[in-house]
Amino acid sequence: MQPTFRLEDYSAPSSSAPAGASAPRPPRRLRRMLSLDDFEHAARAFLPRPIFAYVSGGCETNRSLQGNRSVFADYAWQTRILTSTSARTLATKLLGQDWAAPFGIAPMGISALSAYRGDLVQAQAAAAAGIPMILSGTSLIPMEEVARANPKAWFQAYVPGEPERILQLLDRVERAGFGTLVVTADTPVSGNRENNIRAGFSTPLRPSLRLAWDGLTHPRWLCGTALRTLLRHGMPHFENSQAQRGAPILSSTVTRDFGARDHLDWGHFDLIRARWKGQLVLKGILHRDDALRAREHGADGIILSNHGGRQLDGAVSPMQVLPGVVEALGPDYPVMIDSGFRRGNDVLQALALGAKFVFVGRPFNYAGAVAGEAGVRHAIGILGAEMLRNMALLGATSPASLHRDMLVAKVSGA
C-alpha cells in the first residue's frame, strides 16, 4: 500500500510518520526538531568540523550557496479564501511511478561518513515514506546493498569520460536493479571548495593529529559512526564511482580516480541513452538550450541544479531559470529541481513555477547524522506537514493545482 501524507498525522511535533506507517513515537531528541534547519544546528555540534564543513559548504565566496536560499524571497503568495481544501493530497506521479509526495532525497556523497550507514538509512526512510531517494555515485555503501533495501531507489552517476568505463558502470547499475539512472553533468572538474581545505577535509581523508583531535572532541560521532563502522564493516571505500571499488575514505597515499570527466560531451550521453533501457535523467542543467537539447537526446526528465552551490561560484539559482525552462519544454515534460530547498513553502514555490518534483539534500544528511533512520523519517514528515498546511492556506488541494498566478514577483529594489 502506497503511504500517504495527512496533516493530522503531523499535528504535533511528536508525530512524524506518514499515514499507514507503523513508526514508533520519535525519540525525545527529535521532539525539539520543528524545522529542517533544526537538524543543521544539531549536526553542527554532533559532527567533527571537517565533515560538517564538507556537507554544509559551497565554494569560493559561497555566492551560489547563499543565492539558493535568498531566491525564495523574490516571490510572495496570493492566497485564495473560502475554497474547500479538506481533500488535500501530496500524491504525485513522476516517470511512470506514483509517489506519496512531490519531493525526494537528493544524491549526497559520503553520507555514510556523517551518519552511520547513511545511504542505507536514507534509502530505508524514503521507502517507508513512499518518496524517491537518489544514491550518489560517491557513496560509501555498495549500490547493490542499497538497491536491496529500497528497490525503487535511483542511482546518480558521475560517468567517466572513457566509453568502455561508462558501459562497465552501466552494466553494474543495471545488475544491481536500479530502474532510473541520473547522470550528473555539471562536474567536468571539481569546484574550488576552499572551505574544505581550511577545515582539514579531503577525499580521501589524510591521517593527522588535527583529524584525530576533531574525532576525539566529538565522541558521539566517533563511537556511534566512525568506530561502529570500522568495527562492523571495515574501512569504507568509494564503492560506486566506477564499475570497480574505489579508494578508501582514509589514506595517506591513495588518490581518487575521477576519470576524464572534462572529456564528456553529448556523444557520451547518446552512448548512455543507447545502452540504458530504464528511465534516464540528466542533472545539472541551468540553461534553457541545454534543457531542450537534453530532451532531443532522449532524456526522460531533467533536474535543474547548481550542485547545491558547490561547483561554480556565482552560478544562477535553478529557481531563477525554472520558469523559462518550463515554458520552453512545455507543461508535460518532467522538469525537476534541487539546490537550496529547506521549507515546504520552498517546494510549493517551485511547483507553482512549473517544476514537477523537488529534491532536497543536506537536511536529510543532517537528520541521518543526528538520529539515523528515525531522524530522516522525522525530517520527511516535517517537510510534508509544512506543505499540507500551506496548501490549505493557499486554497490548493494538490501539487497539480498550484500555478504561477498564485505568486507575485517582488519588485527589484523594493
C-alpha positions in Angstrom: 0.0 0.0 0.0 1.4 3.4 -1.0 2.0 5.7 2.0 0.1 9.0 2.0 0.6 12.2 3.9 -2.2 13.7 6.0 -1.9 16.9 8.1 -3.5 15.2 11.2 -0.5 12.8 11.3 1.7 15.8 11.9 -0.4 17.9 14.2 2.2 17.7 17.0 6.0 17.6 17.0 5.9 14.1 18.4 4.4 12.6 15.3 6.5 12.2 12.1 5.3 9.1 10.2 3.2 9.1 7.0 -0.3 7.7 7.4 -0.3 3.9 7.4 3.2 3.7 8.6 3.9 2.0 11.9 6.8 4.1 13.1 7.2 4.4 16.8 6.9 7.7 18.8 10.1 9.6 17.8 12.9 9.7 20.4 12.9 12.6 22.8 15.8 14.3 20.9 13.6 14.6 17.8 10.7 16.3 19.6 12.5 19.6 19.5 13.2 19.4 15.8 10.4 21.6 14.4 12.1 22.5 11.0 14.8 21.2 8.8 17.1 24.0 9.9 17.0 22.5 13.5 18.7 19.4 12.1 21.6 21.5 10.8 22.1 23.2 14.1 22.2 19.8 15.9 24.5 18.3 13.2 27.0 21.2 13.6 27.5 20.2 17.3 27.5 16.5 16.5 29.9 16.3 13.5 33.6 16.9 13.5 34.5 20.2 11.9 35.9 18.8 8.6 32.9 16.6 8.0 30.4 19.4 8.8 32.3 21.7 6.5 32.2 19.2 3.7 28.4 18.8 4.0 27.5 22.4 4.6 29.9 24.3 2.4 29.8 25.7 -1.1 32.8 27.0 -3.0 34.9 30.2 -3.0 32.8 33.1 -1.8 29.6 31.0 -1.3 27.6 33.3 -3.6 25.7 30.4 -5.2 25.1 28.7 -1.8 23.6 31.9 -0.4 21.7 32.7 -3.6 20.0 29.4 -3.5 18.3 30.4 -0.2 17.7 34.1 -0.9 15.9 33.5 -4.2 12.8 32.3 -2.5 12.3 35.9 -1.2 11.8 37.0 -4.8 8.2 35.8 -4.7 5.2 36.3 -2.4 2.0 34.3 -2.3 -1.5 35.4 -3.3 -3.9 33.4 -1.1 -7.5 32.4 -2.0 -10.2 32.0 0.6 -13.4 30.0 1.1 -12.0 27.2 -1.1 -12.6 23.8 0.4 -9.2 22.0 0.8 -10.3 19.2 3.1 -9.2 16.6 0.5 -5.6 17.8 0.2 -3.1 15.4 -1.1 0.6 15.4 -1.9 0.4 12.3 -4.1 2.4 12.8 -7.3 3.1 10.8 -10.4 6.6 11.0 -11.9 8.3 9.0 -14.6 5.5 6.4 -14.5 5.7 5.9 -10.7 3.3 7.0 -8.0 4.9 8.8 -5.1 3.4 9.9 -1.8 4.8 13.5 -2.2 6.4 15.7 -4.8 9.8 15.7 -3.1 12.7 13.2 -2.7 16.1 12.8 -1.3 18.9 14.3 -3.5 22.1 12.4 -4.1 24.8 13.2 -1.4 28.3 11.8 -1.5 30.0 10.3 1.5 26.7 10.2 3.6 28.0 7.2 5.5 30.8 9.3 6.9 28.4 11.8 8.6 25.8 9.2 9.6 26.2 5.5 10.4 25.2 3.6 7.3 24.0 7.0 6.0 23.0 5.9 2.5 21.0 3.0 3.8 19.1 5.0 6.4 18.1 7.5 3.7 17.0 4.7 1.4 15.0 2.9 4.1 13.3 6.1 5.3 12.4 7.1 1.7 11.0 3.6 1.1 8.9 3.9 4.2 7.6 7.3 3.3 6.9 6.5 -0.4 9.3 9.1 -1.9 12.3 8.6 -4.2 15.9 8.6 -2.9 18.8 9.1 -5.3 22.0 7.2 -4.3 25.2 9.2 -5.0 27.9 7.8 -7.2 30.4 8.9 -4.5 28.6 6.9 -1.8 30.4 4.6 0.6 28.0 1.7 0.7 27.8 -0.7 -2.3 24.9 0.2 -4.6 23.8 -3.5 -4.6 23.1 -3.3 -0.8 21.2 0.0 -1.2 19.1 -1.4 -4.0 18.1 -4.4 -1.9 17.0 -2.1 0.9 15.0 0.1 -1.5 14.3 -1.3 -4.9 12.7 2.0 -6.1 15.8 4.0 -5.3 17.5 5.8 -8.2 21.2 5.8 -9.0 23.2 9.0 -9.7 26.4 8.6 -11.8 29.4 10.7 -12.3 30.3 9.0 -15.5 33.9 8.8 -16.6 35.0 10.2 -20.0 36.0 6.8 -21.4 33.3 4.9 -23.3 34.4 1.5 -22.1 34.3 2.5 -18.5 30.9 4.1 -19.0 29.5 0.9 -20.3 31.0 -1.2 -17.5 29.4 1.2 -14.9 26.1 1.0 -16.6 26.3 -2.8 -16.6 26.8 -2.8 -12.9 24.0 -0.4 -12.2 21.6 -2.5 -14.2 22.6 -5.7 -12.5 22.1 -4.0 -9.1 18.4 -3.5 -10.1 18.1 0.3 -10.5 15.4 1.4 -12.9 16.2 5.1 -13.0 19.7 6.5 -13.8 20.6 10.1 -13.1 23.6 11.4 -15.0 25.2 14.4 -13.3 26.8 16.6 -16.0 28.0 19.8 -14.1 31.3 18.4 -12.7 33.8 18.3 -15.5 36.2 19.4 -12.7 35.6 19.7 -9.0 34.7 23.2 -7.7 37.1 25.2 -5.7 35.9 24.3 -2.2 38.3 26.3 -0.1 36.2 25.7 3.0 37.2 22.0 2.8 40.9 22.8 2.8 40.6 25.3 5.7 38.6 22.8 7.7 41.0 19.9 7.0 38.8 17.9 4.8 40.0 15.9 1.7 39.0 12.8 -0.1 40.5 10.5 0.9 40.9 11.9 4.4 44.6 12.2 5.4 45.5 10.9 8.8 46.8 13.8 11.0 46.9 15.0 14.6 44.3 17.6 13.7 41.9 15.0 12.3 42.4 12.8 15.3 41.6 15.7 17.6 38.5 16.6 15.6 37.3 13.0 16.2 38.2 12.8 19.9 36.4 16.1 20.6 33.2 14.7 19.1 32.8 11.4 21.0 29.2 10.6 20.0 30.2 10.7 16.3 33.5 8.9 17.0 31.8 6.0 18.8 28.4 5.9 17.1 29.5 6.4 13.5 33.3 6.1 12.9 34.3 3.3 15.2 31.0 1.5 14.8 31.5 1.5 11.0 35.1 0.3 11.2 34.4 -2.5 13.7 31.4 -3.8 11.9 32.1 -3.2 8.3 35.8 -2.3 7.9 37.3 0.7 6.2 34.8 2.5 4.0 35.7 2.9 0.3 34.2 4.9 -2.6 32.1 1.9 -3.7 30.1 3.2 -6.7 32.1 5.8 -8.7 33.2 3.1 -11.2 32.4 -0.5 -12.1 35.1 -1.5 -9.5 35.6 -0.5 -5.9 37.4 2.8 -5.5 39.7 4.4 -3.0 39.4 4.1 0.8 38.0 7.1 2.7 41.1 7.3 4.9 44.6 7.0 3.4 47.8 8.9 3.4 48.9 7.7 0.0 45.9 6.7 -2.2 44.3 9.2 -4.6 40.9 9.0 -6.1 40.4 8.3 -9.8 37.8 10.8 -11.1 38.0 9.6 -14.8 38.3 12.1 -17.6 35.1 13.9 -16.9 36.2 17.0 -18.7 36.1 15.0 -21.9 32.3 14.4 -21.7 30.1 15.7 -24.4 26.7 15.0 -25.9 28.1 12.0 -27.8 28.8 10.3 -24.4 25.2 11.0 -23.4 24.0 9.4 -26.6 26.1 6.3 -25.8 24.4 6.1 -22.4 20.9 6.6 -23.9 21.5 3.8 -26.4 22.7 1.4 -23.6 20.4 2.3 -20.7 16.9 0.9 -21.1 15.4 2.4 -18.0 14.4 5.9 -17.2 17.3 8.4 -17.8 17.5 11.8 -16.1 20.1 14.5 -16.8 21.1 16.6 -13.8 23.0 19.9 -13.6 21.1 21.9 -16.2 21.0 25.7 -15.8 20.3 26.8 -19.4 17.2 26.7 -21.5 19.1 25.5 -24.6 20.7 22.6 -22.6 17.2 21.6 -21.3 15.9 21.5 -24.9 18.9 19.5 -26.0 18.6 17.0 -23.2 15.1 16.2 -24.4 16.2 15.9 -28.0 18.9 13.5 -27.0 16.5 11.2 -25.2 16.4 12.3 -21.6 13.2 11.2 -19.9 13.5 14.1 -17.5 15.9 16.8 -16.2 17.0 18.2 -12.9 17.8 21.9 -12.8 20.7 22.2 -10.3 23.8 24.2 -9.5 25.1 21.3 -7.4 23.9 23.0 -4.2 26.3 25.9 -4.8 29.3 23.6 -4.7 30.6 23.9 -8.3 30.7 27.4 -10.0 30.7 30.3 -7.6 28.1 32.8 -8.8 26.1 30.3 -10.8 22.5 31.2 -11.2 20.0 29.6 -8.8 17.9 26.9 -10.5 14.7 28.7 -9.3 15.7 31.7 -11.5 15.8 29.7 -14.7 12.9 27.3 -13.8 10.0 29.4 -15.4 11.9 29.8 -18.7 12.8 26.2 -18.9 9.3 25.0 -18.2 8.0 27.5 -20.9 10.4 26.1 -23.4 9.7 22.4 -22.7 6.0 22.6 -22.1 4.0 21.7 -19.0 4.1 17.9 -19.5 7.9 17.3 -19.6 9.3 16.2 -16.2 11.4 19.2 -15.1 12.8 18.6 -11.6 14.9 20.9 -9.4 17.2 20.9 -6.4 19.6 23.3 -4.6 18.7 25.3 -1.5 15.3 23.8 -0.6 14.6 23.9 3.2 10.9 24.5 3.8 7.6 23.2 2.5 7.0 26.7 1.2 10.1 26.5 -1.0 8.9 23.3 -2.5 5.4 24.8 -3.2 7.0 27.8 -4.9 8.9 25.5 -7.3 5.8 23.5 -8.1 3.8 26.7 -8.7 6.5 27.8 -11.2 6.2 24.5 -13.1 8.5 22.0 -11.5 7.2 18.5 -11.4 9.4 17.4 -8.4 11.9 18.8 -5.9 14.9 17.1 -4.4 16.3 18.1 -1.0 19.8 17.1 0.1 21.7 18.5 3.1 18.8 18.5 5.6 18.3 14.7 5.2 22.0 14.2 5.7 21.9 16.2 8.9 18.9 14.3 10.1 20.6 10.9 9.5 23.7 12.1 11.3 21.7 13.2 14.4 19.2 10.4 14.6 19.6 7.8 11.9 16.6 6.5 10.0 14.2 7.9 12.6 15.8 11.3 12.0 15.3 11.1 8.3 11.7 9.9 8.7 11.0 12.8 11.0 12.6 15.3 8.5 10.4 13.9 5.7 7.4 14.3 7.9 8.2 17.9 8.8 8.5 18.9 5.1 5.3 17.1 4.2 3.4 18.7 7.1 4.6 22.2 6.1 3.4 21.6 2.5 0.0 20.4 3.6 -0.6 23.2 6.0 0.4 25.9 3.5 -1.6 24.4 0.7 -4.7 24.8 2.9 -3.8 28.5 3.4 -3.3 28.9 -0.3 -6.5 27.3 -1.3 -4.7 24.4 -3.1 -5.7 20.7 -3.0 -2.8 19.0 -4.8 0.6 19.7 -6.3 -1.1 19.9 -9.7 -3.4 22.7 -8.5 -0.5 25.1 -7.8 0.1 27.6 -10.6 2.1 30.7 -11.5 -0.7 33.1 -10.8 -0.5 32.3 -7.1 2.9 34.0 -6.9 3.7 37.7 -7.2 7.2 38.6 -8.2 9.0 41.0 -5.8 9.8 44.3 -7.5 13.6 44.7 -7.8 14.9 47.2 -5.2 11.6 47.2 -3.2 
